[in-house]
Amino acid sequence: MLEPTPASAEVLPEVVDHVAVARLYGEPLFALPQDLYIPPDALEVFLEAFEGPLDLLLYLIRKQNFNILDIPMAAVTRQYLSYVDEIRARNLELAAEYLLMAAMLIEIKSRMLLPPKKTAEGEEPEDPRAELVRRLLEYEQMKLASARLAELPQYGRDFLKAQVYVEQALKPRFPDVALVDIQQAWQDILRRAKLVQHHKITREELSVREHMSLVLKKLQGRRFAPFEDLFDPARGVPVLVVTLIALLELAKETLVEVTQAEAYAPIYVRLAFTPAG
């Protein structure tokens, strides 16, 4: 069995069972160098990150399941001040905003210790925590809305716009036009031209009184006249309409009578007066 040479013994680490703490130039490092300098602020670990005083206060309330409408000010203020003391040692500029909220909490606690102010009969005294509760509820609503918006897909984070590069030829290529395509285009032009043709409409003067006289002449000397005999379809729809209006005007003035023997029976028209003999 060959014994290791002194050169091979120098390559192996002294403690083989330990895990290397780092690698330096690809070689395992089992112990930190004695002359290694690490700045005191090189590594900081924040267990909880908050966006402001309201965020911290809301976290303390929700973490311990406190009723936000009935906040135990003593316990919340004590926990809040302990957190502020920690951040004051690290970042005094950041702690200034939190100190302002701490002063507000102490003021609310002191107002709760004082006797309530007298109010009108039947009115409850104002709760010193009311304004703080309102701000907390509004902040919580905005925070939840922001979280829901962050869950929506965002361009650049959840999806990217597809881009396709199409190489175009330098010489343009025009499509071939067949004779049938030209014929169809010409027919479309003719069809549109027929749609915009002009025609002149003349106005025909029709008198209701004149047609009332014509209806009375048709009824003279006749005991009954069928309803449809009073109309002349050959003269067109406008004359038929005016004749109907004239007949209704005569009935309104009780100059004619419109009769029917029974339902769905023929309709007859007669003069409502008997001429003197």
C-alpha positions as CSV (number, residue, x, y, z in Angstrom):
1,M,0.0,0.0,0.0
2,L,1.4,3.4,-1.0
3,E,1.8,6.1,1.6
4,P,0.8,9.6,0.7
5,T,3.7,11.9,-0.2
6,P,4.1,15.2,1.7
7,A,3.0,17.1,-1.4
8,S,-0.3,15.2,-1.6
9,A,-0.9,15.7,2.1
10,E,-0.7,19.5,1.6
11,V,-3.4,19.4,-1.1
12,L,-6.0,17.7,1.2
13,P,-7.8,19.9,3.8
14,E,-7.0,19.2,7.4
15,V,-10.7,18.7,8.3
16,V,-12.3,16.5,5.6
17,D,-15.6,15.9,7.3
18,H,-16.6,19.6,7.5
19,V,-18.6,21.3,4.8
20,A,-16.8,24.1,2.9
21,V,-18.1,27.6,4.0
22,A,-17.2,29.1,0.6
23,R,-15.2,28.7,-2.5
24,L,-12.3,30.9,-3.4
25,Y,-11.1,30.7,-7.1
26,G,-12.8,27.3,-7.3
27,E,-11.1,25.9,-4.2
28,P,-13.2,24.9,-1.1
29,L,-12.7,27.2,1.9
30,F,-13.3,25.4,5.3
31,A,-12.5,28.4,7.6
32,L,-12.8,32.2,7.2
33,P,-9.5,34.0,6.9
34,Q,-8.4,35.8,10.1
35,D,-7.7,39.1,8.3
36,L,-11.1,39.2,6.6
37,Y,-12.9,42.6,7.1
38,I,-16.7,42.7,7.1
39,P,-18.3,46.2,7.4
40,P,-20.9,46.4,10.2
41,D,-23.7,47.5,7.8
42,A,-22.8,44.9,5.1
43,L,-25.8,42.7,5.9
44,E,-29.1,43.7,7.5
45,V,-32.1,41.4,7.9
46,F,-35.6,43.0,8.2
47,L,-38.1,40.5,9.6
48,E,-41.1,42.7,8.6
49,A,-41.1,45.4,6.0
50,F,-43.8,48.1,6.2
51,E,-44.7,50.9,3.9
52,G,-45.5,53.5,6.6
53,P,-46.9,54.0,10.1
54,L,-50.5,53.0,9.0
55,D,-49.1,49.8,7.5
56,L,-47.3,48.9,10.8
57,L,-50.3,49.8,12.9
58,L,-52.7,47.8,10.7
59,Y,-50.3,44.8,10.9
60,L,-50.2,44.9,14.7
61,I,-54.0,45.0,14.9
62,R,-54.6,42.2,12.3
63,K,-51.9,40.0,13.7
64,Q,-53.5,39.8,17.1
65,N,-57.1,39.8,15.8
66,F,-58.0,43.0,17.5
67,N,-61.3,44.6,16.6
68,I,-60.4,47.6,14.5
69,L,-63.5,49.4,15.8
70,D,-62.5,48.9,19.4
71,I,-58.7,49.2,19.4
72,P,-56.9,48.4,22.8
73,M,-54.7,51.5,22.7
74,A,-52.4,50.5,25.5
75,A,-51.3,47.2,24.0
76,V,-51.0,48.6,20.5
77,T,-49.1,51.7,21.6
78,R,-46.7,49.6,23.6
79,Q,-45.9,47.3,20.6
80,Y,-45.7,50.2,18.2
81,L,-43.2,52.0,20.4
82,S,-41.0,48.9,20.7
83,Y,-40.8,48.7,16.9
84,V,-40.0,52.5,16.6
85,D,-37.2,52.1,19.1
86,E,-35.6,49.5,16.9
87,I,-35.7,51.5,13.7
88,R,-34.5,54.7,15.5
89,A,-31.1,53.0,16.1
90,R,-30.8,52.2,12.4
91,N,-32.4,55.0,10.5
92,L,-33.4,58.2,12.3
93,E,-34.8,59.8,9.1
94,L,-37.1,56.9,8.6
95,A,-38.1,56.9,12.2
96,A,-39.4,60.5,12.1
97,E,-42.5,59.5,10.3
98,Y,-43.2,56.7,12.7
99,L,-42.6,59.0,15.7
100,L,-45.4,61.3,14.5
101,M,-47.8,58.4,14.6
102,A,-46.5,57.4,18.0
103,A,-47.3,60.8,19.3
104,M,-50.8,60.5,17.9
105,L,-51.3,57.2,19.6
106,I,-50.2,58.6,23.0
107,E,-52.5,61.6,22.5
108,I,-55.5,59.3,21.8
109,K,-54.6,57.2,24.9
110,S,-54.4,60.2,27.1
111,R,-57.8,61.5,25.8
112,M,-59.4,58.2,26.6
113,L,-58.2,58.5,30.2
114,L,-59.9,61.9,30.6
115,P,-63.7,62.1,31.4
116,P,-65.7,62.5,28.2
117,K,-67.0,65.9,27.2
118,K,-70.6,66.8,28.0
119,T,-72.8,66.6,24.9
120,A,-76.5,67.2,24.2
121,E,-79.0,64.9,25.7
122,G,-79.3,61.6,23.7
123,E,-75.9,62.0,21.9
124,E,-73.0,59.7,22.6
125,P,-69.6,61.4,23.3
126,E,-67.2,61.2,20.4
127,D,-64.7,58.4,20.5
128,P,-61.1,59.7,20.3
129,R,-60.2,56.7,18.2
130,A,-62.8,57.5,15.5
131,E,-60.4,59.4,13.2
132,L,-57.7,56.8,13.5
133,V,-60.2,54.0,12.7
134,R,-61.4,55.8,9.6
135,R,-57.8,56.3,8.3
136,L,-57.0,52.6,9.0
137,L,-60.1,51.4,7.2
138,E,-59.4,53.6,4.1
139,Y,-55.8,52.5,4.0
140,E,-56.8,48.8,4.2
141,Q,-59.3,49.2,1.4
142,M,-56.6,50.9,-0.8
143,K,-54.1,48.2,0.1
144,L,-56.5,45.4,-0.8
145,A,-57.3,47.1,-4.1
146,S,-53.6,47.5,-4.9
147,A,-53.0,43.8,-4.2
148,R,-55.9,42.9,-6.6
149,L,-54.5,45.1,-9.3
150,A,-51.0,43.6,-8.8
151,E,-52.5,40.1,-9.4
152,L,-53.7,41.1,-12.9
153,P,-51.4,40.2,-15.8
154,Q,-48.9,42.9,-16.5
155,Y,-47.0,43.5,-19.7
156,G,-43.3,42.8,-19.2
157,R,-43.9,40.7,-16.1
158,D,-46.4,38.1,-16.9
159,F,-46.5,38.2,-20.7
160,L,-44.7,39.8,-23.6
161,K,-45.9,41.1,-26.9
162,A,-45.1,38.8,-29.8
163,Q,-43.0,40.4,-32.5
164,V,-42.4,38.8,-35.9
165,Y,-39.9,40.2,-38.4
166,V,-40.9,39.6,-42.0
167,E,-38.3,40.4,-44.6
168,Q,-39.8,42.2,-47.6
169,A,-38.4,42.0,-51.1
170,L,-37.0,45.2,-52.5
171,K,-39.0,44.9,-55.7
172,P,-42.7,45.3,-55.1
173,R,-45.0,42.6,-56.5
174,F,-48.4,43.6,-57.7
175,P,-51.3,41.1,-58.0
176,D,-52.5,40.0,-61.4
177,V,-55.9,41.4,-62.4
178,A,-58.2,39.2,-64.5
179,L,-60.8,40.4,-67.0
180,V,-63.6,39.0,-64.8
181,D,-62.5,41.2,-61.9
182,I,-62.7,44.4,-64.1
183,Q,-66.2,43.3,-65.2
184,Q,-67.4,42.8,-61.7
185,A,-65.9,46.2,-60.6
186,W,-67.8,47.9,-63.5
187,Q,-71.1,46.2,-62.5
188,D,-70.7,47.5,-59.0
189,I,-70.2,51.1,-60.3
190,L,-73.4,50.8,-62.4
191,R,-75.3,49.4,-59.4
192,R,-74.2,52.3,-57.2
193,A,-75.1,54.8,-60.0
194,K,-78.7,53.5,-60.1
195,L,-79.0,54.1,-56.3
196,V,-78.3,57.8,-56.6
197,Q,-80.6,58.6,-59.5
198,H,-82.8,61.7,-59.0
199,H,-86.5,61.9,-59.5
200,K,-89.0,64.7,-59.1
201,I,-92.0,64.5,-56.9
202,T,-95.0,66.8,-57.6
203,R,-97.6,67.8,-55.1
204,E,-101.3,67.1,-55.9
205,E,-103.8,69.3,-54.2
206,L,-106.7,67.2,-52.8
207,S,-109.7,68.9,-51.1
208,V,-111.6,67.1,-48.4
209,R,-114.7,69.3,-48.9
210,E,-114.7,68.5,-52.6
211,H,-114.7,64.8,-52.0
212,M,-117.4,65.3,-49.4
213,S,-119.6,66.7,-52.1
214,L,-118.7,63.8,-54.4
215,V,-119.8,61.3,-51.8
216,L,-123.1,63.1,-51.3
217,K,-123.7,63.1,-55.0
218,K,-123.1,59.3,-55.2
219,L,-125.6,58.7,-52.4
220,Q,-128.4,60.8,-53.9
221,G,-131.3,58.8,-55.2
222,R,-130.0,55.6,-53.5
223,R,-131.4,54.1,-50.4
224,F,-128.2,52.3,-49.5
225,A,-124.8,52.2,-51.1
226,P,-122.1,49.6,-50.4
227,F,-119.1,51.1,-48.6
228,E,-116.6,50.0,-51.2
229,D,-118.6,51.6,-54.1
230,L,-117.8,55.1,-52.7
231,F,-114.0,54.6,-53.5
232,D,-112.2,54.6,-56.8
233,P,-109.0,52.5,-56.6
234,A,-107.9,53.6,-60.1
235,R,-107.2,57.1,-58.9
236,G,-104.5,56.0,-56.5
237,V,-103.9,55.7,-52.7
238,P,-103.9,59.5,-52.0
239,V,-107.5,59.9,-53.4
240,L,-108.7,56.8,-51.4
241,V,-107.3,58.4,-48.2
242,V,-109.0,61.7,-48.8
243,T,-112.3,60.0,-49.7
244,L,-112.2,58.1,-46.4
245,I,-111.5,61.3,-44.5
246,A,-114.4,62.9,-46.3
247,L,-116.7,60.0,-45.4
248,L,-115.7,60.3,-41.7
249,E,-116.3,64.0,-41.7
250,L,-119.8,63.5,-43.2
251,A,-120.6,60.9,-40.5
252,K,-119.3,63.3,-37.8
253,E,-121.6,66.1,-39.1
254,T,-124.5,63.5,-39.2
255,L,-125.0,64.0,-42.9
256,V,-124.6,60.2,-43.6
257,E,-125.1,57.0,-41.6
258,V,-122.9,54.0,-41.7
259,T,-124.9,50.8,-41.0
260,Q,-124.2,47.0,-40.7
261,A,-126.8,44.3,-40.2
262,E,-124.6,42.1,-38.0
263,A,-121.0,41.4,-37.2
264,Y,-118.8,40.7,-40.2
265,A,-121.7,41.7,-42.5
266,P,-121.3,44.1,-45.4
267,I,-121.1,47.8,-44.5
268,Y,-123.6,50.2,-46.2
269,V,-123.8,54.0,-46.3
270,R,-126.9,56.1,-46.7
271,L,-127.9,59.8,-46.4
272,A,-129.0,60.7,-42.9
273,F,-131.8,63.0,-44.2
274,T,-134.7,62.6,-46.6
275,P,-135.0,65.4,-49.2
276,A,-138.4,67.1,-49.2
277,G,-140.8,65.8,-52.0
